[in-house]
Structures are given as C-alpha cells and as structure tokens.
Amino acid sequence: MSAPWWQWVASTDSLTARLMAAGKPGAFRVRVLRQTIGLPQRDEALALGIAHRRYAWLREVALCIDETPWVVARSVASLHHLQGKGLGNLGERSLGSWLFQKPDLVRGPLEVTSAAPPFNRLTLGSSASSLWGRRSVFEHGGLSLLVQEYFLSTMTDALSLPSR
C-alpha cells in the first residue's frame, strides 16, 4: 500500500472529519442507502461475538463529496445492546459524528482488505470500484459496533491518489 493510501486506511481518527477536510466546505454529505433490522453476515457476527442468526441493526451509507460517493460503509450492532443509544435516529448524520463524541470510546484493531465490499449490491449511480477497505469494532457503554468502510476509485481520482 502506498504511503498516501496508508494515511487514509490506517488512520484511527474520524473518517468523517478527514473527508470534510479533503473536500470543499459544505460539500460532505451522508447518503443513507439502507437502514434496517436484519441478519448480519457470518464474519460480521463473529467480529461482534454474536450468534450468526441473531437479528442486528444494519446501516449502509455512501459518504459523498459534491454528491459523489467517495466511501461506502456498513455498520452492524447487536439489537440487544443498541437500546437507548439513539442510532436509529441518525438520519443523514454521519455515524462518526456520533461515535467520536463519546469520551469512553474504544476502537479495536483495524482489519484491512483489498477485496470489494461484501455489500456491493448497492447501486451508487456510478461505476466506482473499491480500492481498499477496512473495518474495526467500536466499544461504547456496553455497545459493540462493527464499522466497515470501503474507499472508492472516485476518491482516488478526486484526490489524485496512487491506484494502490
């Protein structure tokens, strides 16, 4: 992985804040693609330590600059620990803006991949492909939340990043 990509993929601060800084003022937007209660994928359940056939909160979004998706993300949380957290009311607010306000937030290790998002059935209205993906589990007040983020080729082009 090139050094410019490493700075994005390995960062442990707020991706929302990084994207906002990289784009023009006011250009950042969260586009909610899907938010529902459903079954997590097997690897997601394993990462969260929950049963594979246990229902979870699922949220899939595109993080956009000037309406162009730069990142697609999927978040998964056990319903049992979700109550009272207010995540169902995020709307088009970024999850990062909620997470990084929590003083007791603990982020687990980052896992990095060059595979396409496993939720790539989402249509973003573009031919953007994923170059790098990462995921980690955040812990806050008894809540375990898996956040998976995939950086798209549209971001590569806009920031003149190397192809890998």
N, C-alpha and C positions, 0 to 999 in steps of 0.2 A: 504494500500500500504506500502510495506517495505521501510525502510529508504534509502537503495541503489537505489531503483527504484525512490523514491521521488526526489533524487538528479538529475536524468535524466529527469523525466517527468515535474517537476516544474521549471526547470532552464529557465531563460529568456535570457541567453546569446546565442551565436551562437552554434547550434547543430553541424554544420559542424566542428567548431573548437574543440568541445568536442569529436567527433568521430575521428578526426585526431589525437588527443592526446591519445585516447584509443587504437588505432591501431599502427602497426609498421610504421616508417617513410616511406612515399610514398605509403602506402597501400590503402589510401582512394580514392574512385572513385565514380563519379555520373554516373549512367546508365539511360539515358532517355528512358522511356518506352512509353511515348506518349506526344506529344505537339500538340495542335490543337485549333481551334476555335469551340466552341460547347455550348450547353446549360448546365448551372450549375444545380446541384441538388437543390431541393426546399430549403433545410436547408442552402445550401451554398449561394444561392441568398439572403435569409433572413439575414444571417450573414453579407453580404456585403451591404444590403439595396438596392438591385437592383431587377427589375422585374424578376420573375422566367423564363419567356420565352424570356429573353434578352440574346443574344449571349455574351460569355465571353471567355477569354483566359484560357485554361486549360493545366496544365503541371503535368505529373505524372512521378516520378523518383524512383529509388532504390538507396539508399546511401549504398555503399558497402565498406567492408574492405576485402582485398585479394580476390576480385571478389565475395564475399559472401554478399548478401543483409542483412543489419542489420536494416534498416529503409526503409519503403516505404512512399512516401509523394505525396500529391496532392496540387497544388496551383491554385487559381482561382482569376481572376481580371476582372473587367468590361472593355470592349473594349474602352468605351468612355474615360476612364482615363488612358489608357495604352499607348497612342500615345506618342512617343518621349522618352519613358523610357528605351528602349533597351532590354527589357526582352525576346523578340522573338529571340535574338541573343545569348542567354546564352550558347547554346550547352550543353556540359558536365560540364560546370562550375556550382557550386552549387548556388542556389538562396541566401543562407545565406551569401556567399562571396560578393554578390551584396548588399543585404539588410543592413548588419551591417557596411557598408562603408558610409552610409547616416547619416550625423550628426543630421538631423531633424527627424529621425525615431522614431515613437511612436508605441509601441506594446500594443494592447488591452489585456484584461484578457484572461488567459488560460482556456480552457474547456478541461476536461479530461474524457476519456471513457475507458472501458474495452471491448467494442464491436469491432468486426472485421472491417477492413476498408470497407467503402461502395463502394470502387472501387476495391474490391478484385478479380475481374475477370482477373486481371493482372497475367500473369504467370511468375514466377520468377525462374523457373527451380529447385525449391526446395520445400520441404514440410513445410517450415517455416510458423508458425502461428503468429498472432499478440497478444501481451500480454496487452499492453497499447497504447492508442492513445491520442493525444492532438491536439488542434487547437487554433489559435488566428488570429486576423486581425491586419495587419501592415498598418500604415498610413505613407505616404511619398509624399510630394509635390503634394497633391491632389489625389494621388493613394491610393486606399484601396485594399489590397491584403490578401486573406484568405490563410493561410498555415496550412495544416493538416499533421501530422506526426504520423506514427504507428511503434512502436518498435517491432521487430520480435524476435521469440524464438532463432534464430541463434545468436543474440546479447547476449541473456541470457546465452546461452551455452558458448560463447567465453569469456565473462567477469565473468563467474561463479556467475551471479546474482541470487537471490532467484526467485522462479517461480512466485511470486506475491509480 
